[in-house]
Amino acid sequence: MGPRIERLKKRPEFLRVAATRKKWAAPGFILQVKSHPANAHAARTDGFLRVGFTVSKKVGNSVERNRAKRRLRALAAEILPEHAAAGFDLVLIGRRATLTRPYAQLVDDLLKALKKMGIATPITTQVTTQTTTQTEDAQ
């Protein structure tokens, strides 16, 4: 079992993550990352990960924004417990493509983003390679 997942809910928490300017832009979303504050080494061993979700009005009306957030929450609930290391704050920012991009491609985007940001567990590398091979075989 992976890290316990908690939520970022307050604006200052989102701003702290954004202030690090460490992000990865994928077609379906943007991932921002920050290691936990205050004694980061201890935070990495306590086994939790905090995640926040946001979608701007550029994406669409409230119905579309809420749909994008639901897709991002489902994606995070499925992927992060097994494929993300503990001790980090993550913010997933929805894009217009979040609404239309196939779910399997969103999964691939998140696995690749975790790997690129250096917060993926060793299993993620194997899964990313297998999924990429399967996708290429299907085409």
Solvent accessible surface area in square Angstrom, and as a share of the most:
residue,aa,sasa,rsa
1,M,229,1.02
2,G,30,0.29
3,P,15,0.09
4,R,138,0.50
5,I,60,0.31
6,E,62,0.28
7,R,111,0.40
8,L,2,0.01
9,K,154,0.65
10,K,139,0.59
11,R,174,0.64
12,P,74,0.46
13,E,33,0.15
14,F,42,0.18
15,L,87,0.43
16,R,113,0.41
17,V,1,0.00
18,A,38,0.29
19,A,76,0.59
20,T,59,0.34
21,R,205,0.75
22,K,94,0.40
23,K,116,0.49
24,W,80,0.28
25,A,57,0.44
26,A,6,0.04
27,P,74,0.47
28,G,0,0.00
29,F,0,0.00
30,I,32,0.16
31,L,0,0.00
32,Q,26,0.11
33,V,1,0.00
34,K,39,0.16
35,S,36,0.23
36,H,8,0.03
37,P,67,0.42
38,A,95,0.74
39,N,109,0.56
40,A,34,0.26
41,H,144,0.64
42,A,45,0.35
43,A,12,0.09
44,R,113,0.41
45,T,102,0.59
46,D,73,0.38
47,G,26,0.25
48,F,37,0.15
49,L,0,0.00
50,R,47,0.17
51,V,1,0.00
52,G,0,0.00
53,F,22,0.09
54,T,50,0.29
55,V,16,0.09
56,S,57,0.37
57,K,163,0.69
58,K,189,0.80
59,V,6,0.04
60,G,20,0.19
61,N,91,0.47
62,S,59,0.38
63,V,88,0.51
64,E,42,0.19
65,R,49,0.18
66,N,69,0.36
67,R,102,0.37
68,A,0,0.00
69,K,56,0.24
70,R,126,0.46
71,R,50,0.18
72,L,0,0.00
73,R,91,0.33
74,A,52,0.41
75,L,0,0.00
76,A,3,0.03
77,A,72,0.56
78,E,97,0.43
79,I,8,0.04
80,L,1,0.00
81,P,29,0.18
82,E,113,0.51
83,H,17,0.08
84,A,0,0.00
85,A,32,0.25
86,A,18,0.14
87,G,0,0.00
88,F,21,0.09
89,D,4,0.02
90,L,0,0.00
91,V,3,0.02
92,L,1,0.00
93,I,40,0.20
94,G,5,0.05
95,R,89,0.32
96,R,130,0.48
97,A,35,0.27
98,T,0,0.00
99,L,25,0.13
100,T,115,0.67
101,R,54,0.20
102,P,76,0.48
103,Y,75,0.29
104,A,68,0.53
105,Q,69,0.31
106,L,0,0.00
107,V,20,0.11
108,D,33,0.17
109,D,13,0.07
110,L,0,0.00
111,L,2,0.01
112,K,99,0.42
113,A,0,0.00
114,L,0,0.00
115,K,95,0.40
116,K,120,0.51
117,M,17,0.08
118,G,61,0.59
119,I,3,0.01
120,A,29,0.22
121,T,35,0.20
122,P,118,0.74
123,I,95,0.48
124,T,0,0.00
125,T,59,0.34
126,Q,116,0.51
127,V,46,0.26
128,T,21,0.12
129,T,83,0.48
130,Q,112,0.50
131,T,34,0.20
132,T,61,0.35
133,T,66,0.39
134,Q,120,0.53
135,T,51,0.30
136,E,109,0.49
137,D,113,0.58
138,A,91,0.70
139,Q,173,0.77
